[in-house]
């Protein structure tokens, strides 16, 4: 694929924003946008749910079983029960 003259500048600008913790796209689960609307901040409950899902996945549970287990352990996200979050399941895989 041909490289355009400003590609390296765009990549450098995005990398600089990321290094400052600024938003460069849709925020990932566990890091919502801060009140200033530019930076990301950790969301501890979601981070705990992600860590738990990863533990369960490494123990050999299926994504459906992980979802059920997280529901019984009452893990919740900002928008909906974490156990139904596609993002969480992708992070656990």
Secondary structure, 3 states (H helix, E strand, C coil): CCCCCCHHHHHHHHHHHHHCCECCCCCCCCEEECCCCCEEEECHHHHHHHHHHHHHHHCCCCHHHHHHHHHHCCCECCCCEHHHCHHHHHHHC
